[in-house]
């Protein structure tokens, strides 16, 4: 079984790159499920109804979120609808939205769980480690495979989560930093892991943002508007092949290339 996971889709450039790249990615890797992080899909911050539909129409089965889940007020009107968006499971009790999603295709059931880190994130969230224990308890018998998108800043926190869920989930992917790490691996007990999948969006900015504005902020200390960069796009993703007989024989591969759009 194969899962394609697309790193943080950033702004219009990221959405266009996704739409243009999905046919070739599906042809090259033949994934059974396609998941993407979309918390920066609308103007580089948050997600809207139209951008969510654009991502799903590109061939994505579910959209995960992160610290910009609530950046756009209209999310409150759509997050409890039938649209396939998963928000972090460790938000406080009573927060709207789905903290897990089970997708069934061709007789296979994939559970998608989203978590938010606490180190350097300035978010009022519960412990992600306790939250995943609750989610895994709830999901017993409901899914054949489980994927976690852990949206977090600190490398150590994401590594710790990887070892914490090793052998209990199929995949533990880190997102948030927009910089793809080169540490993809199958952990000792069979979980596919990478610290950060990276970003699908502008290749010629600073983590997606117009570089001139960010340079002004760093050199002059002045407040600036974070505008998505223009130009070429980068596609960051991972493709995982899960071995159903022996999960230690599973494989994970990084995808990273530049595309003119």
C-alpha positions as CSV (number, residue, x, y, z in Angstrom):
1,X,0.0,0.0,0.0
2,X,1.3,3.4,-1.0
3,X,0.7,6.8,0.6
4,X,1.7,10.1,-1.0
5,X,2.0,13.0,1.5
6,X,2.4,16.6,0.2
7,X,4.3,19.1,2.3
8,X,2.7,22.4,3.4
9,X,0.9,23.9,0.4
10,X,1.8,27.6,0.4
11,X,-0.4,30.1,-1.4
12,X,-1.5,30.2,-5.0
13,X,1.9,29.1,-6.2
14,X,1.7,26.0,-4.1
15,X,-1.9,25.2,-5.2
16,X,-0.9,25.6,-8.9
17,X,2.2,23.4,-8.4
18,X,0.0,20.8,-6.7
19,X,-2.6,20.8,-9.5
20,X,0.0,20.5,-12.2
21,X,2.2,17.9,-10.4
22,X,-0.5,15.5,-9.2
23,X,-1.0,13.7,-12.6
24,X,2.8,13.1,-12.9
25,X,3.1,12.1,-9.2
26,X,0.3,9.6,-9.5
27,X,1.7,8.2,-12.7
28,X,5.2,7.8,-11.3
29,X,4.2,6.4,-7.8
30,X,0.7,5.0,-8.1
31,X,-0.3,6.0,-4.6
32,X,-3.4,4.5,-3.0
33,X,-4.0,7.6,-0.8
34,X,-2.9,11.2,-1.2
35,X,-2.8,13.5,1.8
36,X,-1.6,17.2,2.0
37,X,-1.0,19.8,4.6
38,X,-3.1,22.9,3.7
39,X,-2.8,25.3,6.6
40,X,-1.0,27.9,4.4
41,X,-3.0,27.3,1.2
42,X,-4.9,30.7,1.2
43,X,-2.5,33.5,0.7
44,X,0.2,31.8,2.7
45,X,-1.9,31.8,5.9
46,X,-4.9,29.6,6.7
47,X,-7.3,27.9,4.3
48,X,-10.6,29.0,2.7
49,X,-13.5,27.1,1.3
50,X,-12.4,27.7,-2.3
51,X,-8.7,26.8,-1.7
52,X,-9.8,23.6,0.1
53,X,-11.9,22.5,-2.8
54,X,-9.1,23.4,-5.2
55,X,-6.7,21.1,-3.3
56,X,-9.3,18.2,-3.0
57,X,-10.1,18.6,-6.7
58,X,-6.4,18.2,-7.5
59,X,-6.7,14.6,-6.2
60,X,-6.0,14.9,-2.5
61,X,-8.0,12.7,-0.2
62,X,-7.7,14.7,3.0
63,X,-6.2,18.0,4.2
64,X,-4.3,18.4,7.4
65,X,-3.9,21.7,9.3
66,X,-1.6,23.3,11.9
67,X,-1.0,26.5,13.9
68,X,-2.8,28.6,11.2
69,X,-6.0,26.5,11.4
70,X,-8.1,29.5,12.6
71,X,-6.2,32.3,10.6
72,X,-9.3,32.8,8.4
73,X,-12.7,33.2,10.0
74,X,-14.5,31.4,7.2
75,X,-12.9,28.1,8.4
76,X,-15.5,28.1,11.2
77,X,-18.3,27.8,8.6
78,X,-16.7,24.8,6.8
79,X,-14.7,22.8,9.2
80,X,-17.7,20.9,10.6
81,X,-19.1,20.3,7.1
82,X,-18.4,17.2,5.0
83,X,-15.2,18.7,3.6
84,X,-12.2,16.5,4.3
85,X,-10.2,18.7,6.6
86,X,-8.5,17.4,9.8
87,X,-7.5,19.9,12.5
88,X,-5.1,19.2,15.4
89,X,-6.4,16.7,17.8
90,X,-4.8,18.4,20.8
91,X,-6.9,21.6,20.7
92,X,-9.0,22.0,23.9
93,X,-12.2,20.1,24.2
94,X,-15.1,21.8,22.5
95,X,-13.1,23.2,19.5
96,X,-15.0,22.6,16.2
97,X,-13.7,20.4,13.5
98,X,-12.6,16.8,13.0
99,X,-9.5,15.7,14.9
100,X,-9.3,12.4,12.9
101,X,-10.6,11.1,9.6
102,X,-10.8,7.6,8.3
103,X,-10.7,7.3,4.5
104,X,-11.7,4.0,2.9
105,X,-10.5,3.1,-0.7
106,X,-10.3,-0.2,-2.4
107,X,-11.1,-2.1,0.9
108,X,-8.3,-0.3,2.8
109,X,-8.9,2.1,5.7
110,X,-6.5,4.9,6.4
111,X,-6.9,7.0,9.5
112,X,-5.4,10.5,9.4
113,X,-4.6,12.3,12.6
114,X,-3.2,15.8,13.0
115,X,-1.3,17.1,16.0
116,X,0.2,20.4,17.0
117,X,3.6,20.8,18.8
118,X,4.0,23.0,21.9
119,X,7.7,24.0,21.7
120,X,8.1,27.5,20.2
121,X,4.6,27.4,18.8
122,X,2.7,29.8,21.1
123,X,-0.5,27.8,20.9
124,X,-2.9,26.9,23.7
125,X,-3.0,23.2,23.0
126,X,-3.0,20.1,25.1
127,X,-0.1,17.6,25.4
128,X,0.3,16.0,21.9
129,X,1.6,12.8,23.4
130,X,-1.5,12.3,25.6
131,X,-3.7,13.3,22.7
132,X,-2.3,10.6,20.4
133,X,-2.8,8.0,23.1
134,X,-6.5,9.0,23.1
135,X,-6.7,9.0,19.4
136,X,-5.1,5.5,19.0
137,X,-7.4,4.1,21.6
138,X,-10.4,5.5,19.8
139,X,-9.2,4.2,16.4
140,X,-8.7,0.5,17.5
141,X,-10.4,-1.7,15.0
142,X,-11.4,1.3,12.8
143,X,-8.4,1.6,10.5
144,X,-5.9,-0.6,8.8
145,X,-3.3,2.1,8.6
146,X,-2.7,5.3,10.7
147,X,-0.9,8.4,9.5
148,X,0.1,11.3,11.8
149,X,0.9,14.8,10.6
150,X,2.7,16.4,13.6
151,X,2.8,20.1,12.9
152,X,5.7,21.3,15.1
153,X,8.7,23.6,15.2
154,X,11.2,21.7,17.3
155,X,13.1,18.9,15.7
156,X,13.5,17.2,19.1
157,X,9.7,17.2,19.7
158,X,9.0,15.6,16.3
159,X,11.7,13.0,16.8
160,X,10.3,12.2,20.3
161,X,6.9,11.7,18.8
162,X,8.3,9.4,16.2
163,X,9.8,7.1,18.8
164,X,6.7,7.4,21.0
165,X,4.4,6.1,18.3
166,X,6.8,3.7,16.6
167,X,5.1,0.4,16.0
168,X,1.7,1.9,16.8
169,X,1.1,3.9,13.6
170,X,2.1,3.4,10.0
171,X,3.5,6.9,9.4
172,X,4.7,9.8,11.5
173,X,5.4,12.9,9.3
174,X,6.6,16.2,10.6
175,X,5.4,19.5,9.0
176,X,5.6,23.2,9.7
177,X,9.2,24.5,9.0
178,X,8.8,24.5,5.2
179,X,12.3,23.0,5.0
180,X,12.5,19.3,4.0
181,X,14.8,17.2,6.2
182,X,17.0,14.4,4.9
183,X,16.3,11.9,7.7
184,X,13.6,9.8,6.3
185,X,13.7,6.3,7.7
186,X,11.7,3.3,8.9
187,X,12.0,3.2,12.7
188,X,12.9,0.1,14.6
189,X,9.3,-1.1,15.0
190,X,8.2,-0.3,11.5
191,X,6.9,3.3,11.5
192,X,7.8,5.4,8.5
193,X,9.3,8.7,9.7
194,X,10.6,12.1,8.5
195,X,11.2,15.2,10.7
196,X,9.8,17.6,8.1
197,X,8.2,16.9,4.7
198,X,8.9,20.5,3.6
199,X,6.8,22.9,1.5
200,X,5.0,22.9,-1.8
201,X,5.1,26.5,-2.8
202,X,7.4,29.3,-4.0
203,X,11.0,28.2,-4.5
204,X,12.5,31.6,-4.6
205,X,11.3,33.1,-1.4
206,X,12.2,32.6,2.3
207,X,10.1,29.7,3.4
208,X,7.5,30.8,0.9
209,X,7.4,34.5,1.7
210,X,8.7,37.3,-0.6
211,X,12.4,37.5,0.2
212,X,12.7,41.3,0.0
213,X,10.1,41.8,2.7
214,X,11.8,39.3,5.0
215,X,15.3,40.8,4.4
216,X,13.9,44.2,5.3
217,X,12.5,42.8,8.5
218,X,15.8,41.1,9.4
219,X,18.1,44.0,8.5
220,X,15.9,47.0,9.6
221,X,13.7,45.4,12.3
222,X,10.6,47.0,10.7
223,X,7.2,45.3,10.5
224,X,6.5,43.9,7.1
225,X,3.6,42.3,5.2
226,X,4.2,38.6,4.6
227,X,3.4,38.3,0.9
228,X,3.8,34.9,-0.9
229,X,6.8,35.0,-3.2
230,X,6.5,34.7,-7.0
231,X,8.4,32.7,-9.5
232,X,9.2,29.0,-9.7
233,X,7.6,26.4,-7.4
234,X,9.1,23.6,-5.4
235,X,7.3,20.3,-4.7
236,X,8.2,18.6,-1.4
237,X,6.6,15.3,-0.6
238,X,7.2,11.8,0.6
239,X,6.0,8.5,-0.9
240,X,5.7,5.6,1.5
241,X,5.3,1.9,0.5
242,X,3.9,0.0,3.5
243,X,4.7,-3.7,3.6
244,X,1.6,-5.5,4.9
245,X,3.4,-8.7,5.8
246,X,6.5,-7.2,7.6
247,X,6.3,-3.5,8.3
248,X,10.1,-3.4,8.9
249,X,10.4,-3.9,5.1
250,X,8.4,-0.7,4.4
251,X,10.0,2.1,2.4
252,X,9.9,5.9,2.5
253,X,11.3,8.2,-0.2
254,X,11.6,12.0,-0.3
255,X,10.3,13.9,-3.3
256,X,11.9,17.3,-4.0
257,X,12.0,19.2,-7.3
258,X,11.5,22.6,-8.9
259,X,8.8,23.3,-11.4
260,X,8.0,26.3,-13.6
261,X,4.3,27.2,-13.4
